[in-house]
Amino acid sequence: MERRELHETLEKLHQELHGTRSVSEADHQILEELMAEVRRVLDHPEGAPAERHEGLRDRLDAALYELEEDHPQLVSSIRTVVNYLSAMGI
């Protein structure tokens, strides 16, 4: 997957998130923050320390766990992001 495709996936995730009313406000805020951090990492991958990458991956994994039962489409998009970041070594 190219960076452009990942940015498109993030945009799709953003749209899905705003179109899903059943996500709690707290989960919504966490996902928005995670998407913003993913975008920062993609825009400046050399500038983020490895510990920050690991924390991001952990938070994405936690979001997957929290949302997997009620929001399978969101989880699918998040998994795509996690897989891409893994391929980048993040």
Phi, psi and omega in degrees: 000135178274163179302322179301316179296322178294318176299321177295321178296319177297321178294319177298316178298318178300314180295318178297318181298317179285340179269353181258112182279340187274359175281131181298157179300321179296313178295321178302313181296317179299315180295321177299316179295319178297317179297320179296319179293320177300316179299318178298317180297318180293322181286332182218064185296331181282343185268351184260129179293155182302324180298322179293321177299315181296318178298321178297313180299318179297318180291324176295318178298319179296321178297320177301314181298316183292328188258349192300326183283316187266341186223067184299327180291318176299317180297320178300315179293320179295320178299320177300316179297313180300316180297319179295314179299321177298318179296333178277354182087018181256000000 
